[in-house]
Amino acid sequence: MKTISYLFMASIVLMSCKQKNNSETASEETTTSKKEVAQATSAAKGEWKTLFDGTDFSNWHMYNTGKEVSSAWSIEDGAMVLTPGDHAGNIVTNEEYTNFVLSLEWKISEGGNSGFFWGVQEDEKYHEPYQTGPEIQILDNEKHPDAKAGKSHQAGALYDMIAPSEDVAKPVGEWNTCVLEINHNTNKGTVTLNGTKVVEFPVHGAKWDELIANSKFKDWDGFGVYETGKIGLQYHGNKVSFRNIKIKELD
């Protein structure tokens, strides 16, 4: 009888331990699940999204056509390279953005000119991205004539509106890192070129309107009036390269 009693007690202890272990495992799985959900939620807010990772043009299309990026845009050593030719043209993102931080690297050819835009609209009444989207200038400051036309046409400038505070552009053939922040909530835009903040400006309101009024765009219907639009990369007749393009949307 004592043996049976001992066996009975032992089985109860074993069952109790098993239930405790199962309970602890379930608790651990629940905790892990909650952490994974929290991490996923966090990643969805204010995280970088890659617009070009050096492998394809899946986030881009030809401006105002909706067609795939043309053969003039090629991928070489992880960079998108625009080569002048019959099929060259501007490209824009598939998605639209309002408040964001955009980071990219650019390299211009000798004597070259290009740029990138935000707030770009696609409509049959517009033939170029620059008709609606303000431009951050990309330029060979040494050899392109635009550099002599005024500092607001030099690399890093808010084109024809605000000149960079200093020339920090790297020589032709070298990569430049540019970060553009547009925030309509704070009414502030900034351009940082190669680690130096070179331009700061309002993005809407009376002061923004004044900048436009004092530029070549003063009589352009639709220029700089759209808070939400696409990011565009410019074809200006010269070879230009881009890489490591990413964007982070702001609340």
N, C-alpha and C positions, 0 to 999 in steps of 0.2 A: 504494500500500500504506500509506503514511503517513497518507493521508486517511482510509482505512478504520479504521486504528488509532486515530486521533484521535476519529472518530465513535463507535467502540466504547467508548473510555474516557469520553467525554462522557455516553453513555447510562447507563453504570454509575454515574457521579456523580449524575445526575438521579434514578435509581432509589433510590440511597442517601438522597438528600435527601428524596424523597417518603416513604420508609419512616420516616425520622426524624420528619418532620412528622406522619405518621399516628400514630406512637407517642406523640408529645408531646400530640396532640389527645386520644387515648384516655386518656392519663394525666390530662389536665386534666378530662375528662368524669368519670373515676372519682373524682377529688378532689372535684369539684362534687357528685357523687352522694352521697359520704360526708358532705359538709357538710350537704346537704339532709336526709339521714337523721338526722344528729345534731341538727339544728335541730328537726325534727319530734318527735324523742324528748324533747328539752328542753321543747318546748311542751306536751307531754302531762303533764309533771310540774310541779305547783304553779303552773299558769297560771290566769288568771281565765276563768271561764265566764259568759257573759251569761245571766241568768235573765229579764230583761225589757229590751228595747232600744228600747221606745217604738213598736213596730209591731204586735205580736201577743201572744197569751197561750199560745203553743205549749208553754211549760214549766210550765203551771199547769192546775188543774182545781178544781171545786167540792169542798169537803171532804166526805169520806165518801160521795160519790155516783159519782165517776169521770166526771161529766158535764163538758162544756165550761163555761168561765167564763160566768156569766150576763150578761144585758144590763145589770144594775145596775153592772157593771164596764165602763167605757168607756175609750177612749184619746183624750186631748185634749192636743195640743201635746207629744207624746212622753211623756206621763205616763199611768199607769193611775189612773182616778178612780172611787172607789166612792161611789155616790149612794144614800141610804136609799130603800127601796121594797120591793115585794112579792117581788122576785127577788134581793134583797141576801143576802149570806152570806159565809162565810169561804172563802178559797181556799188551796190548798197546792201545793207543787211536785210534779211527777211523780216526781222522783228523791228518794232518801234520802241523808242525809249524816251523818258521824260527827265527823271533825275538819276544821275549815274556818274560813275568814274570810269573812264575809258583809258586803257593803257596799251600802247603799241610801240614797236620799234620801226624806224624807217631809215632807208639808205637811198640817197639821190645820186643820179648819174652826173657826170661833169657838165656844167652849164644847165642843169636840169631844174624843172619846176613841177610841183604837184601840191597836194594838200589833202586834208580830210575834213568832213563836214558833220554837223549834227542837225537835227530838226528838218531833215530832208523830206520833201513830199513828192510822191509819184502821181502825176496827173498829165494828161495830154497837152494841157496849156503850158506846161513847163518842159523845156528841152534839155536843161542841165541841172544837176544837183545844186549848183551855186546860186540858182535863181531863188531858192527858198532857204537853203542851209548856210549859215555862217561858216567860214573856213578858217582852219588853223593852217598856216602856211608851211610848206615844205620847199626848201630852196637851196641851191648852191649859192651861198652868199658871196662867194668870191667871183664867180664868172657869169652869173645870170643877170641881165640888165635890170630886172625887177628890184634887185637889191639896191640899185642906185636911184630908184624912183622914190625912195623913202623908207624909213625903218619899219613902217607898218606893213611893208611888203616882204620883210626878211623872215627867215626861218623862225618859227615859234610865235609869230605875230597872229593876233586876231585880224585877219587880212583886211587891210585898208581902214581899220578902225582903231586898233591899239598896237603900238610897237612893243616889242620885247624890251624889258628893262636893261638887258645886256645880251650880247651875242655869245651864246654858249654852244652854238651848233658845231658839230664835229666836221672835219674835212670830208670832201667827197670820197666815197668808198668805205666810210666807217658808219657803223650803226649808231643812230640816235634814239634815245628812249624818251618818249613824250607821254605825259599823263594829262588828260583833260577832265576836269570835274565841272559838271553842270548841275546846279541845285536851285530849282525854282522856289523851294520852301524858304531858303535863306536869301534868295535873289543874288546868288553869287556864282561866278564862273572863274576858274583858274586854269592856267597852262603852266605845267612844270616840264622843263626840257633839260634832260641830262642831270636831274637832281636839283635844278635851280628853278624856283618859281619866277617866271618871266612876265606873266600877264595876269591881271586880275580885272574883272569887269562885272557889271550887273547883267542879268539875263532877261529881264523884262522891266516894264515901267518907264517912267519919264526919262531917266538917265540912259537906258538902253535905246529908247527912241531917238534921243539926242545924238548918240553915237552913229546911228544909222543915217540921220539927217545930215551929218557932217562927213559922210562917206560917199563913194560912187554909187551906193545902193539906195540913195535917198528917194528915188522915184520908182523903185522896183516893187511892183505889186506882189505881196506875199513873202518878201525877204525878211527873215528873222522874226516872223510873227507867230510861228507854230511852236508851242512848248513841247509837243510830242512829235517825233519823227524818226527817220532812219539815219543810221550812220553811213556816210559815203566816202569812198576813196576815189580820188580824182585822176583822170587821164588828161594831161596837159601837153601832150605831144612829146614827152620825154620818158626815158626809162626810169622806173622807180621800183623799189622793193619794200615789202612790209613783212613783219613776222611777229610772233608772240602777241597776237591781238586778243585782248580780253576785256570784259566789261562787268561792272558791279553796280547793280541797281540800288538806289537809295530810297528810303521811305519818304 
